[in-house]
Amino acid sequence: MANGSAPTIDQILSIRPVVGAETPQWSPDGKELAFVGTLGGPPNLYKVSAQGGFPVRMTVNIGDVNFLATRAPLWSPNGDFLSYISRKSGTDEVWLAPVNGDEEFRLSRLGALIHSAMWSPDGSCIAVSCSRHGSYDIYTVDVPTGKHHKLTEGPLNAVMPVFTPNNEQIAYLRLNDTWEDHDVMVMDRDSGNARIVVSDTDFFDYTYGKTFGAPSVSADSKDVLFRSQRSGYINIWTAPMDGSGEPEPLDPGEIEQDNAVWSPVGRQVAFTANNNGNLELRVAEAGSGTSRSVFGRGIGMCSNLKWSPDGKEIAFRYGTPTRPADLWVVNVEDGSSRQLTNACADGGPAEKLVEPEKISYESTGGFTIHAYLYSPPDRSKKYPGLVYIHGGPTLQFFDDLQPNVQYLVQRGYVVLLPNVRGSTGYGKAFEEANDRDWGRGDLDDAIAGTEYMKGLSYVDPGAMGITGRSYGGILSMYAITNAPDAFQAAAPMSGYGDWPSLRWEMELRHQKMQAHEFGPLEENEELWIELSSQFKIDRVTAPTMIIYGEGKDPWSDASRAFWYEMKRQYKTVHHNVYHNDGYYVDAPANVRQLLIDVADFFDLYLKG
């Protein structure tokens, strides 16, 4: 942290990315990039010169966007339109925004959820994955008439349509019923007639296609890229589009890879390599079996890669633990780079944020746990320690900005962010190590993290707390029920505690995840009950704050039931509900209040 007073909560929350978490899009002439931006207001469409400059807001209103759909604007091949998906008409639809400033208009009339979309190379239609008939199927929507044509038949979900560069076919993903197996499919763009290009198994896809990723087809339309865990790590693989020959790894290694995309010319592939949360941008020549770094700074996170139309540059998002993600461009040949947006142009409060230390420690079962350690700059006194658990559990902490954590550090806490067993980024065996074991081995990893912190001279060993959202809330509930002496306070955010009862109350992707992680309920009911912290509340001794939002979805009963049972058994429990919000609390005003409430709660029970 730089010299000067610590940043306030409002200053910390004001440090936000200019560029939203979507892939930036080059204009067909390569002169501009379009992106979803958040400059001083709600998300909207912006353009910026490929050489840099202040982004220009387009005169459109994207409304309420579907976070599972392709939020990123997509240029039409002739550059006349930007398409986007919004539900401002009541349901997800494809909208077109004329680049000349004319009024945007709704193109599609599908009237259902849209998962993903892509323009045809000739600009005559847009392919979408839509749930109009109860499962996701592939449709084409004619431009400009909006007439749609259904090309696949359920019940299996068909998602992530992409046109082959030769404009003759559409590649897409087909998921099996458990969302664990994927077929990369290809069909004629007009008549269907689908066939399998390559199959991949045993790769659970929590967001029905988004985790596995969209297929990417080579410029000559002969090969396709896909992600696979078949080597024991998520690597990028290539397969012939005609189905002949065996798939081959692009750049094999014991490292996780993502964001792969073919150059629009030649045989180069850009992708990111995940080294303990640091995401480096690399480029490989297909067939060589090797790759080279084109952007990597030792710390930070590259994502959302997009080649320029001439194949000479790559646009991407890049951020660090003390800087929000901005839009960058790198030259593939010489490695020169330029930053197109700057969310912290004048430094401001970002200069006062804490740079985390990457540490590792040993846990039960011989597991090495990697973690981020955030500490106040003044080490002359002792602070309480907090273990902050990520969601998922099949996710991880990266080299990115964590505003919630920065605020807790500013309030006088040492905060540990462990990638407990079950996290991604460390291979398939590590990711599956908490299958059918939630709240056991991964809780050991959290507790081992407290032991690491207790060994620090500036940490109070008698003041340990645990918190986190979603799975972080779940593991916090496990902590107070399965290891009641390990933590002196807990603040589960938007957690779940009763798996059998919640099975039919949760949305489908949660149900699929439970069946994958625990095994089907009919065959594993005893385990489902054993892994439900709701039935062990009598063991709780730690003061607890139950946190969730309500008003926009029905999941609040999950935390309310846990709070009620705590209250019924006379446990020390606080009940904080944030209204007019989703279960996970995302409205800015509610997030601000939640952070203050959490810090105040831990102050009471960990600082006295």
VOVEX-940972 format. One line per field, with one value per residue (C-alpha): residue in three letters; chain; x negated, y negated, z. Coordinates in Angstrom, 2 decimals. Each point is the difference from the previous one (the first is absolute). Layout:
BEGIN
r	c(ALA  ...)
c	c(A  ...)
px	c(X  ...)
py	c(Y  ...)
pz	c(Z  ...)
//
This chain:
BEGIN
r	c(MET  ALA  ASN  GLY  SER  ALA  PRO  THR  ILE  ASP  GLN  ILE  LEU  SER  ILE  ARG  PRO  VAL  VAL  GLY  ALA  GLU  THR  PRO  GLN  TRP  SER  PRO  ASP  GLY  LYS  GLU  LEU  ALA  PHE  VAL  GLY  THR  LEU  GLY  GLY  PRO  PRO  ASN  LEU  TYR  LYS  VAL  SER  ALA  GLN  GLY  GLY  PHE  PRO  VAL  ARG  MET  THR  VAL  ASN  ILE  GLY  ASP  VAL  ASN  PHE  LEU  ALA  THR  ARG  ALA  PRO  LEU  TRP  SER  PRO  ASN  GLY  ASP  PHE  LEU  SER  TYR  ILE  SER  ARG  LYS  SER  GLY  THR  ASP  GLU  VAL  TRP  LEU  ALA  PRO  VAL  ASN  GLY  ASP  GLU  GLU  PHE  ARG  LEU  SER  ARG  LEU  GLY  ALA  LEU  ILE  HIS  SER  ALA  MET  TRP  SER  PRO  ASP  GLY  SER  CYS  ILE  ALA  VAL  SER  CYS  SER  ARG  HIS  GLY  SER  TYR  ASP  ILE  TYR  THR  VAL  ASP  VAL  PRO  THR  GLY  LYS  HIS  HIS  LYS  LEU  THR  GLU  GLY  PRO  LEU  ASN  ALA  VAL  MET  PRO  VAL  PHE  THR  PRO  ASN  ASN  GLU  GLN  ILE  ALA  TYR  LEU  ARG  LEU  ASN  ASP  THR  TRP  GLU  ASP  HIS  ASP  VAL  MET  VAL  MET  ASP  ARG  ASP  SER  GLY  ASN  ALA  ARG  ILE  VAL  VAL  SER  ASP  THR  ASP  PHE  PHE  ASP  TYR  THR  TYR  GLY  LYS  THR  PHE  GLY  ALA  PRO  SER  VAL  SER  ALA  ASP  SER  LYS  ASP  VAL  LEU  PHE  ARG  SER  GLN  ARG  SER  GLY  TYR  ILE  ASN  ILE  TRP  THR  ALA  PRO  MET  ASP  GLY  SER  GLY  GLU  PRO  GLU  PRO  LEU  ASP  PRO  GLY  GLU  ILE  GLU  GLN  ASP  ASN  ALA  VAL  TRP  SER  PRO  VAL  GLY  ARG  GLN  VAL  ALA  PHE  THR  ALA  ASN  ASN  ASN  GLY  ASN  LEU  GLU  LEU  ARG  VAL  ALA  GLU  ALA  GLY  SER  GLY  THR  SER  ARG  SER  VAL  PHE  GLY  ARG  GLY  ILE  GLY  MET  CYS  SER  ASN  LEU  LYS  TRP  SER  PRO  ASP  GLY  LYS  GLU  ILE  ALA  PHE  ARG  TYR  GLY  THR  PRO  THR  ARG  PRO  ALA  ASP  LEU  TRP  VAL  VAL  ASN  VAL  GLU  ASP  GLY  SER  SER  ARG  GLN  LEU  THR  ASN  ALA  CYS  ALA  ASP  GLY  GLY  PRO  ALA  GLU  LYS  LEU  VAL  GLU  PRO  GLU  LYS  ILE  SER  TYR  GLU  SER  THR  GLY  GLY  PHE  THR  ILE  HIS  ALA  TYR  LEU  TYR  SER  PRO  PRO  ASP  ARG  SER  LYS  LYS  TYR  PRO  GLY  LEU  VAL  TYR  ILE  HIS  GLY  GLY  PRO  THR  LEU  GLN  PHE  PHE  ASP  ASP  LEU  GLN  PRO  ASN  VAL  GLN  TYR  LEU  VAL  GLN  ARG  GLY  TYR  VAL  VAL  LEU  LEU  PRO  ASN  VAL  ARG  GLY  SER  THR  GLY  TYR  GLY  LYS  ALA  PHE  GLU  GLU  ALA  ASN  ASP  ARG  ASP  TRP  GLY  ARG  GLY  ASP  LEU  ASP  ASP  ALA  ILE  ALA  GLY  THR  GLU  TYR  MET  LYS  GLY  LEU  SER  TYR  VAL  ASP  PRO  GLY  ALA  MET  GLY  ILE  THR  GLY  ARG  SER  TYR  GLY  GLY  ILE  LEU  SER  MET  TYR  ALA  ILE  THR  ASN  ALA  PRO  ASP  ALA  PHE  GLN  ALA  ALA  ALA  PRO  MET  SER  GLY  TYR  GLY  ASP  TRP  PRO  SER  LEU  ARG  TRP  GLU  MET  GLU  LEU  ARG  HIS  GLN  LYS  MET  GLN  ALA  HIS  GLU  PHE  GLY  PRO  LEU  GLU  GLU  ASN  GLU  GLU  LEU  TRP  ILE  GLU  LEU  SER  SER  GLN  PHE  LYS  ILE  ASP  ARG  VAL  THR  ALA  PRO  THR  MET  ILE  ILE  TYR  GLY  GLU  GLY  LYS  ASP  PRO  TRP  SER  ASP  ALA  SER  ARG  ALA  PHE  TRP  TYR  GLU  MET  LYS  ARG  GLN  TYR  LYS  THR  VAL  HIS  HIS  ASN  VAL  TYR  HIS  ASN  ASP  GLY  TYR  TYR  VAL  ASP  ALA  PRO  ALA  ASN  VAL  ARG  GLN  LEU  LEU  ILE  ASP  VAL  ALA  ASP  PHE  PHE  ASP  LEU  TYR  LEU  LYS  GLY)
c	c(A  A  A  A  A  A  A  A  A  A  A  A  A  A  A  A  A  A  A  A  A  A  A  A  A  A  A  A  A  A  A  A  A  A  A  A  A  A  A  A  A  A  A  A  A  A  A  A  A  A  A  A  A  A  A  A  A  A  A  A  A  A  A  A  A  A  A  A  A  A  A  A  A  A  A  A  A  A  A  A  A  A  A  A  A  A  A  A  A  A  A  A  A  A  A  A  A  A  A  A  A  A  A  A  A  A  A  A  A  A  A  A  A  A  A  A  A  A  A  A  A  A  A  A  A  A  A  A  A  A  A  A  A  A  A  A  A  A  A  A  A  A  A  A  A  A  A  A  A  A  A  A  A  A  A  A  A  A  A  A  A  A  A  A  A  A  A  A  A  A  A  A  A  A  A  A  A  A  A  A  A  A  A  A  A  A  A  A  A  A  A  A  A  A  A  A  A  A  A  A  A  A  A  A  A  A  A  A  A  A  A  A  A  A  A  A  A  A  A  A  A  A  A  A  A  A  A  A  A  A  A  A  A  A  A  A  A  A  A  A  A  A  A  A  A  A  A  A  A  A  A  A  A  A  A  A  A  A  A  A  A  A  A  A  A  A  A  A  A  A  A  A  A  A  A  A  A  A  A  A  A  A  A  A  A  A  A  A  A  A  A  A  A  A  A  A  A  A  A  A  A  A  A  A  A  A  A  A  A  A  A  A  A  A  A  A  A  A  A  A  A  A  A  A  A  A  A  A  A  A  A  A  A  A  A  A  A  A  A  A  A  A  A  A  A  A  A  A  A  A  A  A  A  A  A  A  A  A  A  A  A  A  A  A  A  A  A  A  A  A  A  A  A  A  A  A  A  A  A  A  A  A  A  A  A  A  A  A  A  A  A  A  A  A  A  A  A  A  A  A  A  A  A  A  A  A  A  A  A  A  A  A  A  A  A  A  A  A  A  A  A  A  A  A  A  A  A  A  A  A  A  A  A  A  A  A  A  A  A  A  A  A  A  A  A  A  A  A  A  A  A  A  A  A  A  A  A  A  A  A  A  A  A  A  A  A  A  A  A  A  A  A  A  A  A  A  A  A  A  A  A  A  A  A  A  A  A  A  A  A  A  A  A  A  A  A  A  A  A  A  A  A  A  A  A  A  A  A  A  A  A  A  A  A  A  A  A  A  A  A  A  A  A  A  A  A  A  A  A  A  A  A  A  A  A  A  A  A  A  A  A  A  A  A  A  A  A  A  A  A  A  A  A  A  A  A  A  A  A  A  A  A  A  A  A  A  A  A  A  A  A  A  A  A  A  A  A  A  A  A  A  A  A  A  A  A  A  A  A  A  A  A  A  A  A  A  A  A  A  A  A  A  A  A  A  A  A  A)
px	c(0.00  -1.31  -0.49  3.03  3.29  1.87  2.76  3.62  2.62  1.41  -3.44  -0.62  3.37  -0.60  -3.01  1.87  -0.91  0.78  0.39  2.63  -0.70  0.68  -2.21  -0.80  0.85  -2.06  1.81  -0.34  -2.48  -2.12  0.22  2.24  0.94  3.48  0.63  2.51  -1.16  0.90  -1.29  1.83  3.27  1.72  -1.50  0.30  -1.66  -3.21  -2.52  -3.66  -2.67  -2.36  -2.81  1.45  1.98  3.06  2.83  3.14  3.41  2.40  3.50  1.68  1.59  -0.92  2.41  0.00  -2.47  -0.09  -3.28  -0.03  0.43  -2.65  0.09  -2.90  1.06  -0.67  -0.84  1.83  -2.49  0.64  -0.43  3.48  1.41  -0.92  2.19  0.66  2.37  2.38  3.26  1.22  3.01  0.93  -2.02  -3.45  -0.18  -2.64  -0.16  -1.85  -1.57  -0.86  -3.52  1.10  2.01  3.46  2.39  -0.66  2.66  0.97  -0.94  1.24  3.42  -0.97  1.52  -2.29  -3.45  -2.94  -3.27  -2.40  -0.10  -2.27  0.20  -0.36  -3.07  2.23  2.14  3.25  0.97  -0.91  -0.17  1.32  0.49  3.51  2.24  3.29  1.11  -1.30  -3.64  -2.66  0.07  -1.79  1.95  -0.99  1.64  0.09  -1.30  1.85  3.38  -0.40  1.47  -1.38  -0.79  -0.43  -2.93  -0.30  2.40  -0.26  0.15  -3.80  -1.23  -1.67  -1.97  -2.87  0.69  -2.87  -0.09  -2.90  -2.04  0.99  3.63  1.20  0.53  0.75  -2.05  1.51  -0.06  2.44  0.13  1.21  2.69  -2.43  -2.00  -3.17  -0.55  -0.25  0.18  -1.46  2.53  0.12  3.00  0.91  0.92  3.38  1.17  -1.47  -1.22  -2.21  -2.89  -2.55  -3.46  -1.52  1.32  -1.30  1.01  -0.19  -0.12  2.83  1.38  1.76  1.15  1.06  -2.61  -1.73  -2.47  -0.99  -0.13  1.12  -1.66  -2.38  -0.45  -3.23  -0.14  -0.05  3.04  -1.96  -0.62  1.77  -1.30  1.56  -0.87  -0.48  -1.15  -0.99  -3.69  0.72  -0.13  2.29  -1.98  0.94  0.39  0.51  2.02  0.67  3.43  0.59  -0.26  -3.10  -3.03  -0.46  0.15  -3.38  -1.00  -0.97  -2.75  0.12  -0.98  0.95  1.64  3.58  0.83  2.98  1.23  -1.28  0.77  -1.35  -1.57  2.24  -2.99  -2.56  -0.39  -0.72  2.04  0.15  0.84  -0.62  -2.13  0.96  -3.03  1.31  2.51  -2.24  1.51  -2.61  0.83  -1.75  0.01  -0.60  -0.50  2.46  -1.79  -3.27  0.83  -1.53  0.98  -1.60  1.00  1.17  1.25  -0.84  -1.16  -0.37  3.19  3.36  2.74  0.44  3.39  2.57  -2.38  0.93  -2.21  -0.07  1.44  -3.50  -1.30  -2.82  1.31  2.08  2.36  0.57  0.97  -2.80  0.16  -1.93  0.84  -0.37  1.28  3.38  0.04  -0.64  -0.04  -3.44  -1.41  -3.21  -1.93  -0.51  -3.26  -2.06  1.92  0.54  3.20  2.20  2.71  3.21  2.01  -1.14  2.35  -2.64  -1.42  -0.93  -0.98  2.44  1.05  -1.40  -3.48  0.98  1.17  -1.82  -2.10  0.61  -2.75  0.29  -0.66  0.47  0.41  0.58  3.36  1.38  -0.29  -3.31  1.59  -1.92  2.36  -0.82  1.45  -0.07  -0.92  1.19  -1.54  0.23  -3.24  -0.66  -1.39  -0.76  3.29  2.21  3.08  2.81  -0.20  2.73  0.19  1.92  1.34  0.81  3.20  0.45  -1.55  -1.35  -1.55  -3.12  -1.51  -2.04  -2.38  2.92  1.49  1.95  1.79  1.70  -3.34  -1.69  2.67  -0.41  -3.76  0.62  2.22  -2.91  0.08  -2.52  1.92  -0.95  1.51  -0.79  0.57  1.24  0.24  2.78  -1.28  -0.86  -3.47  -1.98  1.05  2.92  -1.02  -0.13  3.30  1.74  -1.58  3.11  2.56  2.35  -2.10  1.30  -0.79  -2.59  -3.33  0.60  0.89  -3.30  -1.67  1.75  -0.96  -3.61  0.10  0.83  -2.98  -2.20  1.34  -0.44  -3.71  -0.26  -1.27  2.66  3.04  2.03  0.22  3.14  2.04  0.77  3.03  1.30  2.20  0.73  2.85  1.86  -2.32  -1.90  3.22  0.52  -3.47  0.45  3.13  -1.96  -2.72  2.24  1.86  -2.85  -2.89  1.68  -3.28  -1.95  1.47  1.12  2.52  1.51  1.89  1.46  1.19  2.75  -0.72  2.02  0.32  2.65  -0.73  2.92  2.58  -1.62  -0.23  3.36  -0.22  -3.26  -0.46  -0.97  -3.75  -0.20  1.87  -2.39  -2.96  1.36  0.51  -3.53  -1.65  2.00  1.35  3.73  2.18  1.87  -3.26  -1.79  2.64  -2.02  -2.95  2.23  1.26  -3.47  -1.31  2.88  -1.12  3.66  0.21  -3.05  0.88  0.10  -3.83  -0.38  -1.87  -1.30  2.05  1.33  1.41  2.35  -0.06  2.04  2.07  3.64  2.54  -1.23  -0.16  1.35  -3.22  0.13  1.81  -3.34  -1.66  3.22  0.47  -3.55  0.51  3.34  -1.50  -2.91  2.48  2.22  -2.97  -1.02  -3.21  -1.63  1.16  0.42  2.40  -0.81  2.29  -0.54  3.20  0.80  -3.02  -0.97  -0.94  -3.69  0.30  -1.34  1.78  -2.71  1.78  0.64  -3.59  -1.25  2.24  -0.79  -3.75  0.50  2.28  -2.47  -2.92  2.07  1.02  -3.58  -1.09  2.48  -1.04  -3.66  -1.18  2.25)
py	c(0.00  -3.44  -2.70  -2.00  0.64  3.23  -0.15  -0.27  2.54  -2.35  -0.51  3.74  0.74  -2.79  1.89  1.88  1.32  -2.24  3.10  2.55  3.72  0.73  0.44  -3.27  0.02  -1.45  -1.91  1.71  -2.66  0.42  -3.66  0.25  2.34  0.30  1.17  -0.04  -2.84  -1.34  -3.56  -1.85  1.88  3.27  2.25  -1.27  0.26  -1.96  -0.36  -0.96  -0.55  2.94  -2.48  -1.21  -3.00  -0.66  2.52  -1.32  1.10  1.13  -1.45  3.27  1.43  3.65  0.36  3.09  2.42  3.77  0.79  3.51  -1.28  -1.66  -3.47  -1.17  -2.04  1.73  -1.92  0.91  1.05  -3.19  -2.17  -1.56  1.49  1.07  2.81  0.71  2.09  -1.67  0.77  -3.60  1.15  2.56  3.02  0.50  -1.25  -0.98  -3.75  -1.93  -3.41  -1.85  -1.38  -3.21  -0.97  0.95  1.49  3.59  2.60  3.50  2.61  3.28  1.07  3.23  -0.79  2.18  0.21  -0.50  1.65  -1.16  -1.56  -0.57  -1.79  1.89  -1.07  -1.41  -1.98  1.56  1.51  0.51  3.46  0.22  2.67  -0.46  1.93  -0.76  3.65  1.05  0.77  -2.06  0.44  -1.77  -2.49  -2.41  -3.42  -1.74  -3.58  -2.32  1.81  1.82  3.23  2.96  3.58  2.87  2.28  2.48  2.11  0.51  1.34  -0.33  -3.57  -1.44  -3.16  -2.25  -0.16  -1.32  -0.20  1.53  -2.72  1.41  -0.83  3.52  1.58  -0.69  1.60  0.26  1.95  2.71  0.96  3.31  0.13  -0.25  -2.86  2.07  1.06  -2.25  0.58  -2.61  0.10  -1.43  -0.40  -1.63  -3.61  0.25  3.61  1.34  3.60  -0.06  2.36  0.40  -1.46  1.07  1.21  -0.83  1.65  -0.58  -3.81  -1.40  -3.23  -2.06  -2.67  2.43  -0.92  -3.06  2.04  2.29  -2.98  -0.71  1.93  -2.09  0.90  -0.64  -2.55  2.76  1.69  3.24  0.23  -0.81  -0.91  1.32  0.28  3.41  1.53  3.25  -0.57  -0.69  -3.78  -2.26  -0.40  -1.27  2.71  -0.04  2.40  0.24  -1.33  2.97  2.41  1.77  0.53  -0.29  -3.25  -1.51  -2.32  -3.48  -0.51  2.88  -0.67  0.22  -3.40  -1.11  -1.75  -2.08  -2.78  1.77  -1.56  0.46  -2.86  -1.13  0.62  2.81  2.70  -1.87  0.46  -2.41  1.28  -0.67  2.15  0.09  0.16  -0.10  -2.75  -1.97  0.13  -0.55  -0.60  2.48  0.81  3.41  1.11  2.84  3.32  -1.17  1.20  -3.14  -3.60  -3.32  -2.79  -3.24  -1.75  0.94  -2.10  2.54  -1.16  -0.80  1.59  -0.04  1.08  -0.45  0.21  -1.30  -0.04  -3.07  0.60  0.07  2.48  -2.29  -1.04  1.36  -2.04  1.23  -0.97  -0.29  -0.83  0.65  0.30  -3.78  -1.12  0.76  1.59  -2.32  0.52  0.70  0.89  1.93  0.44  3.72  -0.38  -2.31  0.14  -3.76  -0.90  -2.99  -0.71  -1.32  -0.80  -1.06  0.40  -1.52  -2.75  -2.22  2.77  -1.14  2.49  2.92  -1.12  0.76  3.57  2.99  2.23  3.61  2.51  3.42  2.71  3.76  2.37  3.69  1.53  3.44  2.75  -1.33  -2.97  -3.21  -2.97  -3.21  -3.24  -3.78  -1.75  -3.60  -1.81  -3.57  -1.91  -0.68  3.26  -1.45  1.15  3.08  0.40  2.56  2.47  0.76  2.93  -1.07  2.92  -0.29  1.16  3.07  2.06  0.68  -3.46  -1.71  -3.28  -1.74  -2.96  -2.42  -2.82  1.05  -3.14  1.84  1.28  -3.37  -1.56  2.64  -0.59  -3.73  0.77  1.75  3.68  2.41  1.85  3.35  1.10  3.73  2.05  2.98  3.47  0.03  -3.22  -0.24  -0.93  2.89  3.01  2.40  2.08  -3.10  -1.27  3.30  0.40  -1.34  1.94  1.69  -1.64  -3.56  -1.42  2.63  -0.21  -3.52  -1.11  1.52  -2.27  -3.06  0.95  0.63  -3.55  -1.31  1.89  -1.69  -3.40  0.77  0.40  -3.61  -2.42  -2.58  2.32  0.59  3.82  -0.17  -2.03  1.96  -0.45  1.55  -1.44  0.22  -0.03  2.91  2.97  -2.34  -0.27  3.76  0.76  -2.62  1.88  3.26  -1.63  -1.00  3.34  2.46  -1.79  -2.19  -0.96  -0.97  -3.48  -2.63  -1.57  0.75  -2.00  2.39  -2.00  1.54  3.56  3.23  2.55  2.66  1.81  2.49  -2.73  -2.46  2.43  -1.02  -3.65  -0.79  -0.85  2.77  -0.68  0.33  3.30  1.29  -1.07  1.80  3.21  -0.29  -0.85  2.32  2.64  0.38  -0.50  3.28  1.95  -2.32  -1.45  0.77  -2.00  -2.92  -0.17  0.45  -2.92  -2.28  -2.37  -0.78  3.20  -0.77  -3.45  1.32  0.08  -3.72  -2.16  -2.84  -3.22  -0.03  -2.55  1.46  -2.19  0.11  -2.07  0.42  -1.39  1.13  3.79  2.69  1.39  -2.03  2.85  1.85  -2.50  -0.90  3.64  0.11  -3.26  1.19  3.25  -1.92  -2.32  2.88  1.61  -3.28  -0.35  -3.42  -0.95  -3.25  -0.11  -2.48  -0.11  -2.43  -0.73  -0.57  2.08  3.47  2.69  -0.79  -3.79  -1.97  -3.37  -2.63  -1.60  3.40  1.13  -3.11  0.57  3.72  -0.67  -2.46  2.45  2.89  -2.07  -1.29  3.56  1.28  -3.08  0.96  3.62  0.02  -3.38  -0.37)
pz	c(0.00  -0.87  2.62  1.07  1.73  -0.63  -2.64  1.14  -0.95  -2.64  -1.49  -0.12  -1.62  -2.52  -1.39  -2.71  -3.43  -2.96  -2.14  1.01  0.33  -3.66  -3.05  -1.83  -3.70  -2.86  -2.72  -3.40  -1.17  3.14  0.96  3.08  2.81  1.50  3.54  2.84  2.24  3.43  -0.15  2.75  -0.34  -0.91  -2.70  -3.56  -3.41  -0.59  -2.81  0.23  -2.64  -0.43  0.58  3.30  1.17  2.10  -0.59  -1.71  1.30  -2.69  -0.04  0.97  3.10  0.47  2.95  2.17  -1.53  0.45  1.79  -1.48  -3.55  -2.12  1.49  -2.15  -3.01  -3.32  -3.16  -3.16  -2.69  -2.00  3.09  -0.22  3.24  3.48  1.29  3.66  2.09  2.43  1.77  0.00  -2.06  2.68  -1.19  -1.45  -3.58  -2.53  -0.55  -2.71  0.57  -3.24  0.25  -1.74  3.09  -1.24  2.54  1.04  -0.76  1.07  -2.57  1.49  1.28  1.74  3.40  2.14  1.58  -2.34  0.97  -2.74  -3.47  -3.02  -3.38  -3.26  -2.03  -2.78  2.47  -1.19  3.37  3.65  1.56  3.56  2.63  1.43  2.42  -1.80  0.09  3.43  -0.82  -1.68  -3.78  -2.84  -2.11  -2.72  -0.05  -3.38  -0.29  -0.27  -0.04  3.35  -1.36  1.93  -1.06  2.48  -0.94  2.90  2.03  3.81  2.62  0.31  0.26  -3.10  0.74  -1.16  -3.76  -2.16  -3.80  -1.85  -1.76  -3.39  0.88  -0.78  3.42  3.67  2.77  3.49  3.26  1.03  3.69  1.37  2.69  2.93  -1.64  0.44  -3.62  -3.07  -3.71  -2.32  -2.84  -3.50  -2.31  -3.27  0.69  -1.72  0.10  3.23  -0.59  3.10  0.71  2.79  -0.60  3.33  3.36  3.46  3.25  3.77  -0.04  2.12  -1.49  2.70  -2.47  -2.75  -2.58  1.44  2.06  -2.86  -2.34  -3.54  -2.83  -2.11  -3.67  -1.92  -2.81  -2.62  1.65  0.38  3.76  3.26  3.47  3.21  3.72  1.61  3.28  -1.69  0.86  3.69  -0.54  -2.00  -3.21  -3.44  -2.65  -3.76  -2.15  -3.75  -0.97  -2.32  2.95  -1.26  2.20  3.76  2.02  0.88  2.85  -1.13  2.60  2.51  3.58  3.67  -0.10  -0.60  -3.29  -1.11  -2.33  -3.12  -3.38  -3.52  -1.87  -2.90  -2.28  0.11  2.61  3.23  3.18  2.95  3.47  3.70  2.29  3.68  2.29  3.59  -0.79  -2.37  -3.50  -2.71  -3.67  -2.30  -3.71  -1.60  -3.58  -0.44  -0.40  1.58  3.53  1.52  0.72  0.93  2.36  -1.61  3.16  3.56  2.93  2.77  1.69  -1.53  -2.02  -3.80  -1.34  -2.78  -2.95  -3.46  -3.12  -2.23  -3.49  -1.55  2.59  1.13  3.43  2.87  2.16  3.56  3.54  2.54  3.71  3.22  3.72  0.32  -3.43  -1.61  -3.43  -2.96  -3.75  -1.49  -3.43  -0.65  -3.25  -0.56  -1.93  2.22  3.30  0.21  1.85  0.65  2.55  -1.58  3.14  3.45  2.94  2.30  -2.19  2.94  2.40  2.67  2.69  -2.02  1.06  3.60  -0.55  1.50  -2.23  1.12  0.65  -1.63  2.55  0.33  2.93  0.63  0.90  0.78  -2.59  -1.29  -1.79  -0.60  0.14  -1.86  1.32  -0.12  3.26  0.47  2.97  1.33  -0.63  3.69  1.42  3.47  1.53  -0.09  -2.18  -0.15  -2.87  -2.53  -2.41  -3.11  -2.09  -3.72  -1.68  -2.13  1.47  -3.51  -0.37  1.36  1.11  -2.71  -0.25  -0.18  2.06  3.12  1.30  2.87  1.27  -0.41  2.22  2.70  0.01  0.30  3.02  1.71  -0.99  -1.44  -2.71  -1.55  -3.33  -0.37  -3.13  2.00  -1.47  -2.57  -1.58  -3.67  -1.25  1.50  -2.05  -0.17  3.05  2.21  -1.41  0.77  3.45  1.78  -2.06  2.51  2.73  0.39  3.42  0.83  -1.85  -1.29  3.54  1.13  -2.58  1.42  3.55  -1.07  -1.38  3.47  1.39  -2.57  1.01  3.71  -0.71  -1.17  2.63  -0.83  0.24  3.17  0.21  2.12  -2.48  -3.18  -2.22  -3.19  -2.76  -3.71  -2.48  -1.61  0.62  2.31  2.00  -0.17  1.33  2.73  1.07  -0.06  2.12  2.88  0.01  -0.73  1.74  2.64  1.73  -3.11  -0.48  2.46  -2.42  -3.42  -2.63  -2.61  -3.02  -2.17  1.06  -0.02  2.78  -0.75  -3.25  -0.14  0.67  -2.39  -2.88  -1.46  0.98  -1.77  -3.67  -2.40  -0.14  3.80  -0.19  -2.66  2.12  3.09  -1.96  -1.36  3.33  2.31  -2.36  -0.76  3.10  -0.48  0.41  2.43  2.33  3.12  -1.37  -1.00  3.58  1.51  -2.06  1.07  2.75  0.80  2.08  2.17  1.30  3.57  -0.11  -0.81  2.52  -2.23  -0.36  -3.54  -2.44  -2.64  -3.12  -3.21  -2.39  -0.88  -2.39  -3.42  0.35  2.36  1.46  3.25  1.77  0.08  2.36  1.82  1.08  1.34  1.92  1.40  1.31  1.55  1.69  1.14  1.74  1.71  -1.95  -0.35  -3.47  -1.93  -2.93  -2.78  -3.04  -2.91  -1.86  -3.68  -0.95  -1.14  2.50  -0.48  0.68  -2.95  0.11  0.71  2.97  1.56  -0.58  1.77  3.01  0.09  0.23  2.84  1.82  -0.39  1.28  2.93  0.86  0.00  1.98  2.71  0.32  -1.05  1.29  3.02)
//
